[in-house]
Amino acid sequence: MFSVEQVIDANQQLLDSIASCDYETYKILCADDLTCFEPESNGMLVQGLEFHKYYFDLLEKMPLPVFKTNITMSNPHVRFCGKDCAVISYTRVDQTFNSEQKPITKTVSETRIWEVRDDALVHVHFHKSP
């Protein structure tokens, strides 16, 4: 069984991979059959990693300067659903820059589900709400 701290650490590692456009780490942390509901999918259930890979690829092609985004979890709450599943809910705080290069902060509510597969935590589903 994994601890609350291990779930929070795995989730922060996932968020850091998103912020740094590190698809290889993201892919390692996520299940191939990942599912989600998020604003970018316009309310449709997304299955698999290809939808997400598009955004990683898009960010890699953006002209410089691209400013690093800092992603923080505010008030993370972890709930275990048996010994092989954990749900983490939190407010995601993104600090970045707008097109005029002025700092901005955005928040969204996220719930992510982590499952134990082959003795490792794997991200299997998330729901993001504005």
HELIX and SHEET records of a PDB file:
HELIX    1   1 VAL A    4  ALA A   19  1                                  16    
HELIX    2   2 TYR A   23  LEU A   29  1                                   7    
HELIX    3   3 PRO A   39  SER A   41  5                                   3    
HELIX    4   4 GLU A   50  GLU A   60  1                                  11    
SHEET    1   A 6 VAL A  46  GLN A  47  0                                        
SHEET    2   A 6 CYS A  30  PHE A  37 -1                                        
SHEET    3   A 6 ALA A 120  SER A 129  1                                        
SHEET    4   A 6 PRO A 103  ARG A 117 -1                                        
SHEET    5   A 6 CYS A  85  PHE A  97 -1                                        
SHEET    6   A 6 ASN A  70  PHE A  80 -1                                        
END                                                                             
